[in-house]
């Protein structure tokens, strides 16, 4: 699939840049898309027994808050959202997250701080 996408977008590769890095980025984006897709599919269909307990445990507030966080995350620029998800949600160390993204640790730290501050500001504005 990576090679297929690379061939379809070969006009986007810049002469003089590293082909292996470009291919890795394509592969990584495909993987991210697949993980997100798999996550959404698992959230769409739940067991019938799960429907019985809805509304009994007070989870509505948690679901609303989670939806607020999800909407706030969606408004962040891709770089900031990726940093926040890797470090704060997935639990990667700064160095590991920087290697995954392919940027220096200082850049990751800046993106994380800006993303976290933007999220907090947006969540405090909501009623």
N, CA, C and O atoms as CSV, one atom per row, in Angstrom:
chain,resi,resn,atom,element,x,y,z
A,1,UNK,N,N,0.819,-1.182,0.000
A,1,UNK,CA,C,0.000,0.000,0.000
A,1,UNK,C,C,0.875,1.263,0.000
A,1,UNK,O,O,0.535,2.263,-0.632
A,2,UNK,N,N,2.006,1.202,0.718
A,2,UNK,CA,C,2.904,2.351,0.764
A,2,UNK,C,C,3.465,2.649,-0.616
A,2,UNK,O,O,3.493,3.799,-1.055
A,3,UNK,N,N,3.907,1.609,-1.289
A,3,UNK,CA,C,4.483,1.803,-2.620
A,3,UNK,C,C,3.419,2.311,-3.578
A,3,UNK,O,O,3.688,3.169,-4.418
A,4,UNK,N,N,2.226,1.785,-3.453
A,4,UNK,CA,C,1.125,2.221,-4.302
A,4,UNK,C,C,0.863,3.712,-4.131
A,4,UNK,O,O,0.716,4.440,-5.113
A,5,UNK,N,N,0.805,4.161,-2.886
A,5,UNK,CA,C,0.557,5.585,-2.622
A,5,UNK,C,C,1.742,6.440,-3.067
A,5,UNK,O,O,1.556,7.544,-3.580
A,6,UNK,N,N,2.961,5.929,-2.871
A,6,UNK,CA,C,4.150,6.675,-3.292
A,6,UNK,C,C,4.164,6.849,-4.806
A,6,UNK,O,O,4.481,7.927,-5.308
A,7,UNK,N,N,3.824,5.800,-5.522
A,7,UNK,CA,C,3.797,5.898,-6.986
A,7,UNK,C,C,2.719,6.868,-7.453
A,7,UNK,O,O,2.926,7.634,-8.394
A,8,UNK,N,N,1.575,6.830,-6.792
A,8,UNK,CA,C,0.493,7.732,-7.169
A,8,UNK,C,C,0.852,9.196,-6.896
A,8,UNK,O,O,0.353,10.098,-7.568
A,9,UNK,N,N,1.719,9.424,-5.905
A,9,UNK,CA,C,2.085,10.799,-5.511
A,9,UNK,C,C,3.545,11.110,-5.794
A,9,UNK,O,O,4.122,11.988,-5.154
A,10,UNK,N,N,4.145,10.413,-6.731
A,10,UNK,CA,C,5.576,10.597,-7.000
A,10,UNK,C,C,5.921,12.021,-7.416
A,10,UNK,O,O,7.063,12.450,-7.250
A,11,UNK,N,N,4.958,12.754,-7.952
A,11,UNK,CA,C,5.209,14.145,-8.335
A,11,UNK,C,C,5.461,15.037,-7.111
A,11,UNK,O,O,5.997,16.137,-7.246
A,12,UNK,N,N,5.074,14.566,-5.916
A,12,UNK,CA,C,5.270,15.359,-4.709
A,12,UNK,C,C,6.656,15.185,-4.093
A,12,UNK,O,O,7.074,15.991,-3.262
A,13,UNK,N,N,7.368,14.134,-4.501
A,13,UNK,CA,C,8.711,13.921,-3.968
A,13,UNK,C,C,9.645,14.977,-4.534
A,13,UNK,O,O,9.638,15.240,-5.736
A,14,UNK,N,N,10.445,15.577,-3.673
A,14,UNK,CA,C,11.333,16.650,-4.099
A,14,UNK,C,C,12.723,16.085,-4.379
A,14,UNK,O,O,13.327,15.426,-3.532
A,15,UNK,N,N,13.200,16.351,-5.554
A,15,UNK,CA,C,14.536,15.909,-5.955
A,15,UNK,C,C,15.567,16.424,-4.945
A,15,UNK,O,O,15.543,17.594,-4.564
A,16,UNK,N,N,16.454,15.554,-4.528
A,16,UNK,CA,C,17.488,15.917,-3.567
A,16,UNK,C,C,17.123,15.571,-2.131
A,16,UNK,O,O,17.995,15.556,-1.263
A,17,UNK,N,N,15.850,15.292,-1.864
A,17,UNK,CA,C,15.474,14.883,-0.515
A,17,UNK,C,C,15.605,13.366,-0.408
A,17,UNK,O,O,15.706,12.666,-1.416
A,18,UNK,N,N,15.603,12.876,0.811
A,18,UNK,CA,C,15.803,11.448,1.041
A,18,UNK,C,C,14.526,10.680,0.712
A,18,UNK,O,O,13.460,10.935,1.272
A,19,UNK,N,N,14.664,9.749,-0.198
A,19,UNK,CA,C,13.540,8.938,-0.627
A,19,UNK,C,C,13.055,8.036,0.509
A,19,UNK,O,O,11.851,7.831,0.665
A,20,UNK,N,N,13.988,7.495,1.307
A,20,UNK,CA,C,13.579,6.595,2.387
A,20,UNK,C,C,12.773,7.332,3.452
A,20,UNK,O,O,11.839,6.764,4.018
A,21,UNK,N,N,13.116,8.579,3.733
A,21,UNK,CA,C,12.351,9.361,4.710
A,21,UNK,C,C,10.952,9.668,4.183
A,21,UNK,O,O,9.971,9.619,4.925
A,22,UNK,N,N,10.876,9.984,2.899
A,22,UNK,CA,C,9.588,10.273,2.279
A,22,UNK,C,C,8.695,9.037,2.310
A,22,UNK,O,O,7.509,9.131,2.627
A,23,UNK,N,N,9.261,7.887,1.982
A,23,UNK,CA,C,8.513,6.626,1.994
A,23,UNK,C,C,8.085,6.270,3.422
A,23,UNK,O,O,6.973,5.786,3.637
A,24,UNK,N,N,8.967,6.509,4.393
A,24,UNK,CA,C,8.629,6.221,5.788
A,24,UNK,C,C,7.457,7.081,6.238
A,24,UNK,O,O,6.566,6.601,6.939
A,25,UNK,N,N,7.452,8.339,5.842
A,25,UNK,CA,C,6.369,9.248,6.210
A,25,UNK,C,C,5.040,8.748,5.630
A,25,UNK,O,O,4.010,8.792,6.303
A,26,UNK,N,N,5.067,8.277,4.388
A,26,UNK,CA,C,3.864,7.731,3.767
A,26,UNK,C,C,3.391,6.511,4.548
A,26,UNK,O,O,2.205,6.386,4.852
A,27,UNK,N,N,4.315,5.615,4.871
A,27,UNK,CA,C,3.974,4.400,5.607
A,27,UNK,C,C,3.385,4.750,6.980
A,27,UNK,O,O,2.408,4.144,7.419
A,28,UNK,N,N,3.987,5.724,7.639
A,28,UNK,CA,C,3.530,6.136,8.966
A,28,UNK,C,C,2.118,6.717,8.893
A,28,UNK,O,O,1.283,6.421,9.748
A,29,UNK,N,N,1.848,7.536,7.885
A,29,UNK,CA,C,0.519,8.123,7.734
A,29,UNK,C,C,-0.534,7.061,7.443
A,29,UNK,O,O,-1.658,7.147,7.936
A,30,UNK,N,N,-0.175,6.063,6.647
A,30,UNK,CA,C,-1.101,4.960,6.378
A,30,UNK,C,C,-1.401,4.217,7.676
A,30,UNK,O,O,-2.548,3.861,7.948
A,31,UNK,N,N,-0.368,3.990,8.468
A,31,UNK,CA,C,-0.558,3.293,9.744
A,31,UNK,C,C,-1.468,4.097,10.677
A,31,UNK,O,O,-2.365,3.537,11.306
A,32,UNK,N,N,-1.237,5.399,10.763
A,32,UNK,CA,C,-2.070,6.255,11.619
A,32,UNK,C,C,-3.522,6.201,11.158
A,32,UNK,O,O,-4.433,6.088,11.978
A,33,UNK,N,N,-3.738,6.281,9.845
A,33,UNK,CA,C,-5.100,6.199,9.314
A,33,UNK,C,C,-5.759,4.874,9.679
A,33,UNK,O,O,-6.935,4.843,10.042
A,34,UNK,N,N,-5.011,3.790,9.585
A,34,UNK,CA,C,-5.555,2.475,9.899
A,34,UNK,C,C,-5.902,2.352,11.384
A,34,UNK,O,O,-6.947,1.806,11.737
A,35,UNK,N,N,-5.033,2.854,12.242
A,35,UNK,CA,C,-5.300,2.795,13.687
A,35,UNK,C,C,-6.547,3.604,14.026
A,35,UNK,O,O,-7.387,3.152,14.803
A,36,UNK,N,N,-6.669,4.783,13.454
A,36,UNK,CA,C,-7.849,5.616,13.710
A,36,UNK,C,C,-9.114,4.931,13.200
A,36,UNK,O,O,-10.147,4.933,13.869
A,37,UNK,N,N,-9.019,4.352,12.021
A,37,UNK,CA,C,-10.160,3.665,11.440
A,37,UNK,C,C,-10.579,2.477,12.304
A,37,UNK,O,O,-11.766,2.272,12.556
A,38,UNK,N,N,-9.607,1.704,12.752
A,38,UNK,CA,C,-9.891,0.550,13.602
A,38,UNK,C,C,-10.537,1.000,14.911
A,38,UNK,O,O,-11.460,0.357,15.409
A,39,UNK,N,N,-10.045,2.101,15.457
A,39,UNK,CA,C,-10.592,2.624,16.704
A,39,UNK,C,C,-12.042,3.048,16.519
A,39,UNK,O,O,-12.889,2.758,17.364
A,40,UNK,N,N,-12.330,3.733,15.415
A,40,UNK,CA,C,-13.701,4.170,15.161
A,40,UNK,C,C,-14.638,2.985,14.967
A,40,UNK,O,O,-15.768,2.990,15.454
A,41,UNK,N,N,-14.161,1.971,14.253
A,41,UNK,CA,C,-15.001,0.790,14.031
A,41,UNK,C,C,-15.329,0.105,15.348
A,41,UNK,O,O,-16.449,-0.370,15.538
A,42,UNK,N,N,-14.366,0.049,16.254
A,42,UNK,CA,C,-14.628,-0.617,17.531
A,42,UNK,C,C,-15.577,0.190,18.399
A,42,UNK,O,O,-16.256,-0.380,19.254
A,43,UNK,N,N,-15.643,1.484,18.207
A,43,UNK,CA,C,-16.552,2.316,18.993
A,43,UNK,C,C,-17.961,2.323,18.425
A,43,UNK,O,O,-18.916,2.626,19.139
A,44,UNK,N,N,-18.098,1.994,17.157
A,44,UNK,CA,C,-19.400,2.051,16.515
A,44,UNK,C,C,-20.293,0.905,16.948
A,44,UNK,O,O,-21.484,1.107,17.183
A,45,UNK,N,N,-19.739,-0.297,17.059
A,45,UNK,CA,C,-20.534,-1.467,17.378
A,45,UNK,C,C,-20.169,-1.971,18.759
A,45,UNK,O,O,-19.009,-2.283,19.029
A,46,UNK,N,N,-21.149,-2.051,19.623
A,46,UNK,CA,C,-20.932,-2.561,20.974
A,46,UNK,C,C,-21.842,-3.760,21.194
A,46,UNK,O,O,-22.818,-3.965,20.473
A,47,UNK,N,N,-21.502,-4.531,22.192
A,47,UNK,CA,C,-22.308,-5.698,22.520
A,47,UNK,C,C,-23.686,-5.258,23.013
A,47,UNK,O,O,-23.829,-4.172,23.574
A,48,UNK,N,N,-24.676,-6.081,22.810
A,48,UNK,CA,C,-26.034,-5.767,23.222
A,48,UNK,C,C,-26.123,-5.530,24.729
A,48,UNK,O,O,-26.894,-4.687,25.187
A,49,UNK,N,N,-25.324,-6.284,25.498
A,49,UNK,CA,C,-25.337,-6.140,26.949
A,49,UNK,C,C,-24.874,-4.749,27.378
A,49,UNK,O,O,-25.277,-4.248,28.428
A,50,UNK,N,N,-24.034,-4.139,26.568
A,50,UNK,CA,C,-23.540,-2.810,26.922
A,50,UNK,C,C,-24.669,-1.785,26.897
A,50,UNK,O,O,-24.626,-0.807,27.645
A,51,UNK,N,N,-25.662,-1.987,26.065
A,51,UNK,CA,C,-26.773,-1.055,25.972
A,51,UNK,C,C,-27.663,-1.063,27.197
A,51,UNK,O,O,-28.334,-0.071,27.481
A,52,UNK,N,N,-27.679,-2.163,27.924
A,52,UNK,CA,C,-28.521,-2.281,29.114
A,52,UNK,C,C,-28.064,-1.321,30.202
A,52,UNK,O,O,-28.892,-0.757,30.917
A,53,UNK,N,N,-26.755,-1.131,30.334
A,53,UNK,CA,C,-26.211,-0.332,31.426
A,53,UNK,C,C,-26.161,1.159,31.118
A,53,UNK,O,O,-25.812,1.948,31.997
A,54,UNK,N,N,-26.491,1.562,29.922
A,54,UNK,CA,C,-26.402,2.976,29.555
A,54,UNK,C,C,-27.377,3.780,30.400
A,54,UNK,O,O,-28.559,3.451,30.502
A,55,UNK,N,N,-26.860,4.833,30.997
A,55,UNK,CA,C,-27.681,5.714,31.804
A,55,UNK,C,C,-27.743,5.347,33.267
A,55,UNK,O,O,-28.333,6.089,34.051
A,56,UNK,N,N,-27.161,4.236,33.666
A,56,UNK,CA,C,-27.248,3.805,35.053
A,56,UNK,C,C,-26.055,4.220,35.901
A,56,UNK,O,O,-26.172,4.337,37.121
A,57,UNK,N,N,-24.922,4.441,35.274
A,57,UNK,CA,C,-23.719,4.697,36.067
A,57,UNK,C,C,-23.287,6.160,36.055
A,57,UNK,O,O,-22.214,6.482,36.566
A,58,UNK,N,N,-24.087,7.044,35.491
A,58,UNK,CA,C,-23.715,8.454,35.449
A,58,UNK,C,C,-22.638,8.746,34.424
A,58,UNK,O,O,-21.976,9.782,34.495
A,59,UNK,N,N,-22.456,7.854,33.481
A,59,UNK,CA,C,-21.413,8.021,32.472
A,59,UNK,C,C,-21.735,9.067,31.431
A,59,UNK,O,O,-20.896,9.373,30.583
A,60,UNK,N,N,-22.937,9.623,31.478
A,60,UNK,CA,C,-23.305,10.626,30.488
A,60,UNK,C,C,-22.400,11.840,30.570
A,60,UNK,O,O,-21.970,12.377,29.549
A,61,UNK,N,N,-22.113,12.270,31.792
A,61,UNK,CA,C,-21.252,13.437,31.957
A,61,UNK,C,C,-19.857,13.159,31.406
A,61,UNK,O,O,-19.255,14.007,30.747
A,62,UNK,N,N,-19.357,11.962,31.686
A,62,UNK,CA,C,-18.033,11.596,31.182
A,62,UNK,C,C,-18.035,11.546,29.664
A,62,UNK,O,O,-17.075,11.979,29.028
A,63,UNK,N,N,-19.109,11.021,29.076
A,63,UNK,CA,C,-19.202,10.944,27.621
A,63,UNK,C,C,-19.265,12.335,27.008
A,63,UNK,O,O,-18.650,12.583,25.971
A,64,UNK,N,N,-19.999,13.240,27.633
A,64,UNK,CA,C,-20.086,14.616,27.141
A,64,UNK,C,C,-18.719,15.286,27.228
A,64,UNK,O,O,-18.291,15.958,26.290
A,65,UNK,N,N,-18.041,15.102,28.346
A,65,UNK,CA,C,-16.718,15.712,28.528
A,65,UNK,C,C,-15.726,15.148,27.519
A,65,UNK,O,O,-14.920,15.888,26.954
A,66,UNK,N,N,-15.783,13.844,27.295
A,66,UNK,CA,C,-14.903,13.221,26.308
A,66,UNK,C,C,-15.186,13.776,24.918
A,66,UNK,O,O,-14.260,14.005,24.140
A,67,UNK,N,N,-16.443,13.989,24.606
A,67,UNK,CA,C,-16.805,14.599,23.322
A,67,UNK,C,C,-16.259,16.014,23.208
A,67,UNK,O,O,-15.801,16.422,22.140
A,68,UNK,N,N,-16.307,16.765,24.310
A,68,UNK,CA,C,-15.744,18.119,24.311
A,68,UNK,C,C,-14.245,18.097,24.047
A,68,UNK,O,O,-13.725,18.905,23.277
A,69,UNK,N,N,-13.560,17.165,24.694
A,69,UNK,CA,C,-12.117,17.041,24.502
A,69,UNK,C,C,-11.821,16.642,23.062
A,69,UNK,O,O,-10.895,17.174,22.450
A,70,UNK,N,N,-12.590,15.719,22.523
A,70,UNK,CA,C,-12.385,15.269,21.150
A,70,UNK,C,C,-12.581,16.418,20.169
A,70,UNK,O,O,-11.791,16.578,19.238
A,71,UNK,N,N,-13.630,17.219,20.368
A,71,UNK,CA,C,-13.868,18.371,19.486
A,71,UNK,C,C,-12.756,19.409,19.625
A,71,UNK,O,O,-12.337,20.007,18.634
A,72,UNK,N,N,-12.277,19.624,20.849
A,72,UNK,CA,C,-11.183,20.581,21.056
A,72,UNK,C,C,-9.908,20.074,20.388
A,72,UNK,O,O,-9.175,20.859,19.788
A,73,UNK,N,N,-9.637,18.786,20.482
A,73,UNK,CA,C,-8.466,18.202,19.818
A,73,UNK,C,C,-8.540,18.386,18.310
A,73,UNK,O,O,-7.527,18.652,17.663
A,74,UNK,N,N,-9.725,18.247,17.755
A,74,UNK,CA,C,-9.901,18.354,16.312
A,74,UNK,C,C,-9.588,19.750,15.795
A,74,UNK,O,O,-9.288,19.914,14.612
A,75,UNK,N,N,-9.653,20.754,16.655
A,75,UNK,CA,C,-9.377,22.124,16.212
A,75,UNK,C,C,-7.893,22.456,16.207
A,75,UNK,O,O,-7.484,23.461,15.626
A,76,UNK,N,N,-7.084,21.622,16.847
A,76,UNK,CA,C,-5.647,21.885,16.899
A,76,UNK,C,C,-5.000,21.632,15.543
A,76,UNK,O,O,-5.474,20.795,14.775
A,77,UNK,N,N,-3.918,22.352,15.244
A,77,UNK,CA,C,-3.150,22.024,14.041
A,77,UNK,C,C,-2.608,20.594,14.156
A,77,UNK,O,O,-2.388,20.095,15.260
A,78,UNK,N,N,-2.398,19.947,13.021
A,78,UNK,CA,C,-1.976,18.544,13.009
A,78,UNK,C,C,-0.738,18.295,13.861
A,78,UNK,O,O,-0.682,17.307,14.593
A,79,UNK,N,N,0.248,19.173,13.778
A,79,UNK,CA,C,1.493,18.962,14.520
A,79,UNK,C,C,1.259,18.976,16.026
A,79,UNK,O,O,1.811,18.154,16.757
A,80,UNK,N,N,0.439,19.914,16.480
A,80,UNK,CA,C,0.156,20.002,17.909
A,80,UNK,C,C,-0.683,18.814,18.369
A,80,UNK,O,O,-0.425,18.234,19.424
A,81,UNK,N,N,-1.691,18.455,17.567
A,81,UNK,CA,C,-2.546,17.322,17.931
A,81,UNK,C,C,-1.721,16.036,18.021
A,81,UNK,O,O,-1.909,15.234,18.935
A,82,UNK,N,N,-0.813,15.849,17.070
A,82,UNK,CA,C,0.021,14.652,17.075
A,82,UNK,C,C,0.905,14.607,18.323
A,82,UNK,O,O,1.053,13.550,18.935
A,83,UNK,N,N,1.485,15.731,18.699
A,83,UNK,CA,C,2.330,15.782,19.893
A,83,UNK,C,C,1.513,15.493,21.149
A,83,UNK,O,O,1.950,14.727,22.008
A,84,UNK,N,N,0.341,16.094,21.262
A,84,UNK,CA,C,-0.512,15.882,22.432
A,84,UNK,C,C,-0.930,14.414,22.526
A,84,UNK,O,O,-0.874,13.819,23.602
A,85,UNK,N,N,-1.344,13.838,21.409
A,85,UNK,CA,C,-1.796,12.446,21.433
A,85,UNK,C,C,-0.662,11.484,21.776
A,85,UNK,O,O,-0.849,10.563,22.570
A,86,UNK,N,N,0.507,11.693,21.185
A,86,UNK,CA,C,1.611,10.773,21.448
A,86,UNK,C,C,2.082,10.843,22.899
A,86,UNK,O,O,2.325,9.808,23.520
A,87,UNK,N,N,2.211,12.046,23.440
A,87,UNK,CA,C,2.775,12.194,24.784
A,87,UNK,C,C,1.708,12.052,25.872
A,87,UNK,O,O,1.887,11.283,26.816
A,88,UNK,N,N,0.612,12.780,25.746
A,88,UNK,CA,C,-0.374,12.803,26.826
A,88,UNK,C,C,-1.360,11.645,26.771
A,88,UNK,O,O,-1.839,11.204,27.816
A,89,UNK,N,N,-1.676,11.145,25.591
A,89,UNK,CA,C,-2.651,10.062,25.491
A,89,UNK,C,C,-1.952,8.707,25.420
A,89,UNK,O,O,-2.272,7.795,26.182
A,90,UNK,N,N,-0.997,8.584,24.498
A,90,UNK,CA,C,-0.317,7.305,24.310
A,90,UNK,C,C,0.773,7.053,25.354
A,90,UNK,O,O,1.162,5.907,25.580
A,91,UNK,N,N,1.266,8.119,25.990
A,91,UNK,CA,C,2.240,7.954,27.057
A,91,UNK,C,C,3.687,7.800,26.610
A,91,UNK,O,O,4.523,7.327,27.381
A,92,UNK,N,N,3.996,8.190,25.376
A,92,UNK,CA,C,5.374,8.112,24.916
A,92,UNK,C,C,6.230,9.167,25.614
A,92,UNK,O,O,5.751,10.249,25.952
A,93,UNK,N,N,7.491,8.837,25.821
A,93,UNK,CA,C,8.444,9.814,26.338
A,93,UNK,C,C,8.693,10.849,25.246
A,93,UNK,O,O,8.476,10.574,24.066
A,94,UNK,N,N,9.145,12.031,25.634
A,94,UNK,CA,C,9.377,13.094,24.665
A,94,UNK,C,C,10.324,12.631,23.562
A,94,UNK,O,O,10.075,12.879,22.382
A,95,UNK,N,N,11.397,11.967,23.941
A,95,UNK,CA,C,12.394,11.529,22.960
A,95,UNK,C,C,11.783,10.533,21.979
A,95,UNK,O,O,12.022,10.620,20.774
A,96,UNK,N,N,10.993,9.587,22.492
A,96,UNK,CA,C,10.351,8.596,21.619
A,96,UNK,C,C,9.356,9.261,20.679
A,96,UNK,O,O,9.321,8.957,19.486
A,97,UNK,N,N,8.556,10.159,21.213
A,97,UNK,CA,C,7.562,10.852,20.389
A,97,UNK,C,C,8.245,11.688,19.310
A,97,UNK,O,O,7.773,11.735,18.174
A,98,UNK,N,N,9.342,12.341,19.650
A,98,UNK,CA,C,10.083,13.139,18.671
A,98,UNK,C,C,10.630,12.252,17.555
A,98,UNK,O,O,10.619,12.645,16.388
A,99,UNK,N,N,11.105,11.069,17.903
A,99,UNK,CA,C,11.609,10.136,16.888
A,99,UNK,C,C,10.479,9.661,15.981
A,99,UNK,O,O,10.666,9.533,14.771
A,100,UNK,N,N,9.316,9.399,16.555
A,100,UNK,CA,C,8.171,8.953,15.759
A,100,UNK,C,C,7.761,10.036,14.768
A,100,UNK,O,O,7.517,9.756,13.594
A,101,UNK,N,N,7.688,11.261,15.245
A,101,UNK,CA,C,7.279,12.376,14.396
A,101,UNK,C,C,8.378,12.745,13.415
A,101,UNK,O,O,8.104,13.155,12.287
A,102,UNK,N,N,9.622,12.598,13.852
A,102,UNK,CA,C,10.742,12.976,12.996
A,102,UNK,C,C,11.145,14.425,13.168
A,102,UNK,O,O,11.459,15.117,12.200
A,103,UNK,N,N,11.131,14.877,14.414
A,103,UNK,CA,C,11.527,16.260,14.700
A,103,UNK,C,C,12.395,16.270,15.956
A,103,UNK,O,O,12.406,15.293,16.705
A,104,UNK,N,N,13.124,17.367,16.197
A,104,UNK,CA,C,13.910,17.468,17.428
A,104,UNK,C,C,13.006,17.501,18.662
A,104,UNK,O,O,11.835,17.871,18.578
A,105,UNK,N,N,13.565,17.112,19.802
A,105,UNK,CA,C,12.798,17.072,21.052
A,105,UNK,C,C,12.289,18.470,21.414
A,105,UNK,O,O,11.170,18.608,21.908
A,106,UNK,N,N,13.084,19.490,21.177
A,106,UNK,CA,C,12.659,20.857,21.476
A,106,UNK,C,C,11.439,21.275,20.668
A,106,UNK,O,O,10.551,21.958,21.178
A,107,UNK,N,N,11.402,20.865,19.411
A,107,UNK,CA,C,10.246,21.162,18.560
A,107,UNK,C,C,9.009,20.451,19.079
A,107,UNK,O,O,7.926,21.033,19.141
A,108,UNK,N,N,9.178,19.190,19.450
A,108,UNK,CA,C,8.061,18.433,20.015
A,108,UNK,C,C,7.558,19.113,21.278
A,108,UNK,O,O,6.350,19.258,21.468
A,109,UNK,N,N,8.472,19.530,22.136
A,109,UNK,CA,C,8.097,20.194,23.388
A,109,UNK,C,C,7.294,21.470,23.104
A,109,UNK,O,O,6.293,21.732,23.770
A,110,UNK,N,N,7.727,22.255,22.126
A,110,UNK,CA,C,7.006,23.487,21.775
A,110,UNK,C,C,5.602,23.171,21.280
A,110,UNK,O,O,4.634,23.815,21.684
A,111,UNK,N,N,5.494,22.170,20.400
A,111,UNK,CA,C,4.181,21.785,19.881
A,111,UNK,C,C,3.270,21.289,21.003
A,111,UNK,O,O,2.078,21.595,21.035
A,112,UNK,N,N,3.847,20.527,21.910
A,112,UNK,CA,C,3.074,19.979,23.026
A,112,UNK,C,C,2.566,21.091,23.935
A,112,UNK,O,O,1.398,21.088,24.325
A,113,UNK,N,N,3.420,22.030,24.270
A,113,UNK,CA,C,3.023,23.129,25.159
A,113,UNK,C,C,1.933,23.973,24.504
A,113,UNK,O,O,0.932,24.301,25.140
A,114,UNK,N,N,2.129,24.326,23.220
A,114,UNK,CA,C,1.111,25.132,22.531
A,114,UNK,C,C,-0.208,24.370,22.411
A,114,UNK,O,O,-1.279,24.946,22.599
A,115,UNK,N,N,-0.132,23.084,22.099
A,115,UNK,CA,C,-1.337,22.275,21.973
A,115,UNK,C,C,-2.071,22.124,23.287
A,115,UNK,O,O,-3.294,22.251,23.344
A,116,UNK,N,N,-1.322,21.852,24.344
A,116,UNK,CA,C,-1.935,21.687,25.667
A,116,UNK,C,C,-2.583,22.994,26.126
A,116,UNK,O,O,-3.690,22.982,26.665
A,117,UNK,N,N,-1.897,24.120,25.913
A,117,UNK,CA,C,-2.466,25.411,26.315
A,117,UNK,C,C,-3.738,25.725,25.526
A,117,UNK,O,O,-4.714,26.227,26.085
A,118,UNK,N,N,-3.722,25.426,24.228
A,118,UNK,CA,C,-4.907,25.671,23.400
A,118,UNK,C,C,-6.072,24.789,23.850
A,118,UNK,O,O,-7.214,25.245,23.904
A,119,UNK,N,N,-5.784,23.540,24.170
A,119,UNK,CA,C,-6.836,22.638,24.655
A,119,UNK,C,C,-7.438,23.146,25.960
A,119,UNK,O,O,-8.658,23.191,26.112
A,120,UNK,N,N,-6.583,23.523,26.893
A,120,UNK,CA,C,-7.078,24.026,28.184
A,120,UNK,C,C,-7.927,25.272,27.993
A,120,UNK,O,O,-8.971,25.416,28.629
A,121,UNK,N,N,-7.483,26.178,27.116
A,121,UNK,CA,C,-8.229,27.409,26.871
A,121,UNK,C,C,-9.604,27.101,26.278
A,121,UNK,O,O,-10.606,27.697,26.675
A,122,UNK,N,N,-9.646,26.174,25.334
A,122,UNK,CA,C,-10.921,25.823,24.705
A,122,UNK,C,C,-11.860,25.119,25.681
A,122,UNK,O,O,-13.066,25.368,25.682
A,123,UNK,N,N,-11.314,24.259,26.492
A,123,UNK,CA,C,-12.153,23.504,27.424
A,123,UNK,C,C,-12.678,24.387,28.554
A,123,UNK,O,O,-13.759,24.136,29.086
A,124,UNK,N,N,-11.916,25.422,28.925
A,124,UNK,CA,C,-12.382,26.341,29.969
A,124,UNK,C,C,-13.495,27.235,29.447
A,124,UNK,O,O,-14.316,27.702,30.236
A,125,UNK,N,N,-13.551,27.491,28.134
A,125,UNK,CA,C,-14.583,28.337,27.550
A,125,UNK,C,C,-15.926,27.646,27.496
A,125,UNK,O,O,-16.961,28.312,27.503
A,126,UNK,N,N,-15.936,26.335,27.442
A,126,UNK,CA,C,-17.197,25.569,27.295
A,126,UNK,C,C,-17.996,25.635,28.592
A,126,UNK,O,O,-17.431,25.658,29.685
A,127,UNK,N,N,-19.325,25.665,28.452
A,127,UNK,CA,C,-20.178,25.742,29.659
A,127,UNK,C,C,-20.164,24.451,30.429
A,127,UNK,O,O,-20.822,24.342,31.463
